[in-house]
Amino acid sequence: MSEATMIDAVMRALADPTRRAVFERIVGCDEITVAELTQGSGVTQGAVSQHLKALKQAGLVAERPEGRKVYYRAEPGGLEPLADWMSHYSLFWRQRFANLRTLLKEIDP
């Protein structure tokens, strides 16, 4: 998968607020099952499973089957394409703010 495609997949996966909430719960645990994610979420188990599928396809979570249960954990490198993309724009904005700072000093020394 190309870098642009990976960034799109991560952004698309995290664009949904419910999916983001599921991802945040996974990040807060070592491992968690679908049943545990469903408890107190206000979302059906089927919906949680669909969100997990999208997160897995984006490379944000990994699964580990054990008997009848499947455990999910955050994938450490999953956010890397997004972090790289943001760091590119971080340089852009730092340069813009430096230019603005210089301009403001020229206007009001």
FIKOLZA-1660 file (N, C-alpha, C; in steps of 0.1 Angstrom, whole numbers, plus 5000, padded with zeros to 4 digits):
% residues 109
   i   px   py   pz ch aa at
   1 5008 4988 5000  A  M  N
   1 5000 5000 5000  A  M CA
   1 5009 5012 5000  A  M  C
   2 5006 5022 4992  A  S  N
   2 5014 5034 4991  A  S CA
   2 5012 5043 5004  A  S  C
   3 5022 5052 5006  A  E  N
   3 5021 5061 5018  A  E CA
   3 5008 5069 5018  A  E  C
   4 5005 5074 5006  A  A  N
   4 4992 5082 5005  A  A CA
   4 4980 5074 5009  A  A  C
   5 4980 5062 5004  A  T  N
   5 4969 5053 5006  A  T CA
   5 4968 5050 5021  A  T  C
   6 4979 5048 5028  A  M  N
   6 4979 5045 5042  A  M CA
   6 4974 5057 5050  A  M  C
   7 4979 5069 5046  A  I  N
   7 4974 5081 5053  A  I CA
   7 4959 5082 5052  A  I  C
   8 4954 5080 5040  A  D  N
   8 4939 5080 5037  A  D CA
   8 4932 5070 5046  A  D  C
   9 4937 5058 5047  A  A  N
   9 4931 5047 5055  A  A CA
   9 4931 5051 5069  A  A  C
  10 4941 5056 5075  A  V  N
  10 4942 5060 5089  A  V CA
  10 4932 5071 5091  A  V  C
  11 4933 5082 5083  A  M  N
  11 4924 5093 5085  A  M CA
  11 4909 5089 5084  A  M  C
  12 4906 5080 5074  A  R  N
  12 4892 5076 5072  A  R CA
  12 4888 5068 5084  A  R  C
  13 4897 5059 5090  A  A  N
  13 4893 5051 5101  A  A CA
  13 4891 5060 5113  A  A  C
  14 4899 5070 5115  A  L  N
  14 4897 5078 5127  A  L CA
  14 4887 5090 5126  A  L  C
  15 4882 5092 5114  A  A  N
  15 4872 5102 5112  A  A CA
  15 4859 5100 5119  A  A  C
  16 4856 5087 5121  A  D  N
  16 4843 5084 5127  A  D CA
  16 4845 5085 5142  A  D  C
  17 4836 5093 5149  A  P  N
  17 4838 5095 5164  A  P CA
  17 4836 5082 5172  A  P  C
  18 4827 5073 5168  A  T  N
  18 4826 5061 5175  A  T CA
  18 4838 5052 5173  A  T  C
  19 4843 5051 5161  A  R  N
  19 4855 5043 5158  A  R CA
  19 4867 5049 5166  A  R  C
  20 4868 5062 5167  A  R  N
  20 4879 5068 5175  A  R CA
  20 4878 5064 5189  A  R  C
  21 4865 5064 5195  A  A  N
  21 4863 5060 5209  A  A CA
  21 4867 5046 5211  A  A  C
  22 4864 5037 5201  A  V  N
  22 4868 5023 5202  A  V CA
  22 4883 5022 5202  A  V  C
  23 4890 5029 5193  A  F  N
  23 4904 5029 5192  A  F CA
  23 4911 5034 5205  A  F  C
  24 4905 5045 5211  A  E  N
  24 4910 5050 5224  A  E CA
  24 4909 5040 5235  A  E  C
  25 4898 5033 5235  A  R  N
  25 4897 5022 5246  A  R CA
  25 4907 5011 5244  A  R  C
  26 4910 5008 5231  A  I  N
  26 4920 4997 5229  A  I CA
  26 4934 5002 5233  A  I  C
  27 4937 5015 5230  A  V  N
  27 4950 5020 5233  A  V CA
  27 4952 5020 5248  A  V  C
  28 4941 5022 5256  A  G  N
  28 4942 5022 5270  A  G CA
  28 4943 5009 5277  A  G  C
  29 4943 4998 5269  A  C  N
  29 4945 4984 5274  A  C CA
  29 4956 4977 5268  A  C  C
  30 4961 4967 5274  A  D  N
  30 4971 4958 5268  A  D CA
  30 4964 4951 5256  A  D  C
  31 4952 4944 5260  A  E  N
  31 4944 4937 5251  A  E CA
  31 4930 4938 5256  A  E  C
  32 4920 4937 5246  A  I  N
  32 4906 4938 5250  A  I CA
  32 4898 4930 5240  A  I  C
  33 4887 4924 5244  A  T  N
  33 4878 4916 5235  A  T CA
  33 4867 4925 5230  A  T  C
  34 4860 4920 5220  A  V  N
  34 4849 4927 5214  A  V CA
  34 4838 4928 5225  A  V  C
  35 4836 4918 5233  A  A  N
  35 4825 4919 5243  A  A CA
  35 4829 4930 5253  A  A  C
  36 4841 4931 5257  A  E  N
  36 4846 4941 5267  A  E CA
  36 4844 4955 5260  A  E  C
  37 4847 4956 5247  A  L  N
  37 4846 4969 5241  A  L CA
  37 4831 4973 5239  A  L  C
  38 4822 4963 5238  A  T  N
  38 4808 4966 5236  A  T CA
  38 4802 4971 5249  A  T  C
  39 4806 4965 5261  A  Q  N
  39 4801 4969 5274  A  Q CA
  39 4802 4984 5276  A  Q  C
  40 4791 4990 5279  A  G  N
  40 4790 5005 5282  A  G CA
  40 4793 5014 5271  A  G  C
  41 4794 5009 5258  A  S  N
  41 4797 5017 5247  A  S CA
  41 4784 5023 5241  A  S  C
  42 4773 5017 5243  A  G  N
  42 4760 5021 5237  A  G CA
  42 4760 5017 5222  A  G  C
  43 4768 5008 5218  A  V  N
  43 4769 5004 5204  A  V CA
  43 4768 4988 5204  A  V  C
  44 4761 4983 5194  A  T  N
  44 4760 4968 5194  A  T CA
  44 4773 4961 5191  A  T  C
  45 4773 4948 5194  A  Q  N
  45 4785 4941 5192  A  Q CA
  45 4789 4940 5177  A  Q  C
  46 4779 4939 5169  A  G  N
  46 4781 4939 5154  A  G CA
  46 4787 4952 5149  A  G  C
  47 4783 4963 5155  A  A  N
  47 4788 4976 5151  A  A CA
  47 4803 4977 5156  A  A  C
  48 4805 4973 5168  A  V  N
  48 4819 4973 5173  A  V CA
  48 4828 4964 5164  A  V  C
  49 4823 4953 5160  A  S  N
  49 4831 4944 5151  A  S CA
  49 4834 4951 5138  A  S  C
  50 4824 4958 5132  A  Q  N
  50 4827 4966 5120  A  Q CA
  50 4837 4977 5122  A  Q  C
  51 4837 4984 5133  A  H  N
  51 4847 4994 5136  A  H CA
  51 4860 4988 5137  A  H  C
  52 4861 4976 5144  A  L  N
  52 4874 4969 5145  A  L CA
  52 4879 4965 5132  A  L  C
  53 4871 4961 5123  A  K  N
  53 4875 4957 5110  A  K CA
  53 4882 4968 5102  A  K  C
  54 4875 4980 5103  A  A  N
  54 4881 4992 5097  A  A CA
  54 4894 4996 5103  A  A  C
  55 4895 4995 5116  A  L  N
  55 4907 4999 5124  A  L CA
  55 4919 4989 5120  A  L  C
  56 4915 4976 5118  A  K  N
  56 4925 4966 5115  A  K CA
  56 4930 4968 5100  A  K  C
  57 4921 4971 5091  A  Q  N
  57 4924 4974 5077  A  Q CA
  57 4934 4986 5076  A  Q  C
  58 4932 4996 5085  A  A  N
  58 4940 5008 5085  A  A CA
  58 4954 5005 5092  A  A  C
  59 4955 4994 5098  A  G  N
  59 4968 4991 5105  A  G CA
  59 4969 4996 5119  A  G  C
  60 4957 5000 5124  A  L  N
  60 4958 5006 5138  A  L CA
  60 4956 4996 5149  A  L  C
  61 4950 4985 5146  A  V  N
  61 4949 4974 5156  A  V CA
  61 4953 4961 5151  A  V  C
  62 4957 4952 5159  A  A  N
  62 4960 4938 5156  A  A CA
  62 4951 4929 5165  A  A  C
  63 4949 4917 5160  A  E  N
  63 4941 4907 5167  A  E CA
  63 4949 4895 5171  A  E  C
  64 4945 4889 5182  A  R  N
  64 4951 4876 5186  A  R CA
  64 4940 4867 5190  A  R  C
  65 4937 4857 5182  A  P  N
  65 4926 4847 5186  A  P CA
  65 4931 4838 5197  A  P  C
  66 4922 4835 5206  A  E  N
  66 4926 4825 5217  A  E CA
  66 4913 4818 5220  A  E  C
  67 4912 4805 5215  A  G  N
  67 4899 4798 5217  A  G CA
  67 4888 4805 5210  A  G  C
  68 4877 4807 5217  A  R  N
  68 4865 4814 5211  A  R CA
  68 4866 4829 5211  A  R  C
  69 4876 4834 5218  A  K  N
  69 4877 4849 5220  A  K CA
  69 4888 4854 5210  A  K  C
  70 4887 4867 5207  A  V  N
  70 4897 4874 5199  A  V CA
  70 4901 4886 5207  A  V  C
  71 4913 4888 5209  A  Y  N
  71 4918 4899 5217  A  Y CA
  71 4924 4909 5207  A  Y  C
  72 4921 4922 5210  A  Y  N
  72 4926 4933 5201  A  Y CA
  72 4936 4941 5209  A  Y  C
  73 4946 4946 5202  A  R  N
  73 4956 4955 5208  A  R CA
  73 4959 4966 5198  A  R  C
  74 4964 4977 5203  A  A  N
  74 4968 4988 5194  A  A CA
  74 4981 4984 5187  A  A  C
  75 4982 4987 5175  A  E  N
  75 4994 4984 5167  A  E CA
  75 5003 4997 5167  A  E  C
  76 5015 4995 5173  A  P  N
  76 5023 5007 5176  A  P CA
  76 5027 5016 5164  A  P  C
  77 5029 5010 5152  A  G  N
  77 5032 5017 5141  A  G CA
  77 5021 5022 5133  A  G  C
  78 5009 5019 5137  A  G  N
  78 4997 5023 5130  A  G CA
  78 4995 5038 5127  A  G  C
  79 4999 5046 5136  A  L  N
  79 4997 5060 5135  A  L CA
  79 5009 5067 5128  A  L  C
  80 5019 5059 5125  A  E  N
  80 5031 5065 5119  A  E CA
  80 5029 5073 5106  A  E  C
  81 5021 5068 5096  A  P  N
  81 5018 5075 5084  A  P CA
  81 5012 5089 5087  A  P  C
  82 5003 5089 5097  A  L  N
  82 4996 5102 5100  A  L CA
  82 5006 5111 5107  A  L  C
  83 5014 5106 5116  A  A  N
  83 5024 5114 5123  A  A CA
  83 5034 5120 5113  A  A  C
  84 5038 5112 5103  A  D  N
  84 5048 5117 5093  A  D CA
  84 5041 5128 5085  A  D  C
  85 5029 5126 5081  A  W  N
  85 5022 5136 5074  A  W CA
  85 5020 5149 5082  A  W  C
  86 5017 5148 5094  A  M  N
  86 5016 5160 5103  A  M CA
  86 5029 5167 5105  A  M  C
  87 5040 5159 5106  A  S  N
  87 5053 5166 5108  A  S CA
  87 5057 5174 5096  A  S  C
  88 5053 5169 5084  A  H  N
  88 5056 5177 5072  A  H CA
  88 5049 5190 5073  A  H  C
  89 5037 5191 5077  A  Y  N
  89 5029 5203 5078  A  Y CA
  89 5034 5211 5090  A  Y  C
  90 5039 5205 5100  A  S  N
  90 5045 5212 5112  A  S CA
  90 5056 5221 5107  A  S  C
  91 5065 5216 5099  A  L  N
  91 5075 5225 5093  A  L CA
  91 5070 5237 5086  A  L  C
  92 5059 5234 5078  A  F  N
  92 5053 5245 5070  A  F CA
  92 5048 5256 5079  A  F  C
  93 5040 5252 5090  A  W  N
  93 5035 5262 5099  A  W CA
  93 5045 5269 5107  A  W  C
  94 5056 5262 5111  A  R  N
  94 5067 5268 5118  A  R CA
  94 5073 5279 5110  A  R  C
  95 5075 5277 5097  A  Q  N
  95 5080 5287 5088  A  Q CA
  95 5071 5299 5087  A  Q  C
  96 5058 5296 5086  A  R  N
  96 5048 5307 5084  A  R CA
  96 5048 5315 5097  A  R  C
  97 5048 5309 5109  A  F  N
  97 5048 5317 5121  A  F CA
  97 5061 5325 5123  A  F  C
  98 5072 5319 5119  A  A  N
  98 5084 5327 5119  A  A CA
  98 5084 5339 5110  A  A  C
  99 5078 5337 5098  A  N  N
  99 5076 5349 5089  A  N CA
  99 5067 5359 5095  A  N  C
 100 5056 5355 5102  A  L  N
 100 5047 5364 5108  A  L CA
 100 5054 5371 5119  A  L  C
 101 5061 5364 5127  A  R  N
 101 5069 5370 5139  A  R CA
 101 5078 5381 5133  A  R  C
 102 5085 5379 5122  A  T  N
 102 5094 5388 5116  A  T CA
 102 5086 5400 5111  A  T  C
 103 5075 5398 5105  A  L  N
 103 5067 5409 5100  A  L CA
 103 5061 5417 5111  A  L  C
 104 5057 5411 5122  A  L  N
 104 5052 5419 5133  A  L CA
 104 5062 5427 5140  A  L  C
 105 5075 5422 5140  A  K  N
 105 5086 5430 5146  A  K CA
 105 5089 5442 5137  A  K  C
 106 5088 5440 5124  A  E  N
 106 5090 5451 5115  A  E CA
 106 5079 5462 5116  A  E  C
 107 5067 5458 5118  A  I  N
 107 5056 5467 5119  A  I CA
 107 5056 5475 5133  A  I  C
 108 5059 5467 5143  A  D  N
 108 5059 5473 5157  A  D CA
 108 5072 5469 5164  A  D  C
 109 5083 5477 5161  A  P  N
 109 5096 5473 5167  A  P CA
 109 5096 5474 5181  A  P  C
% end
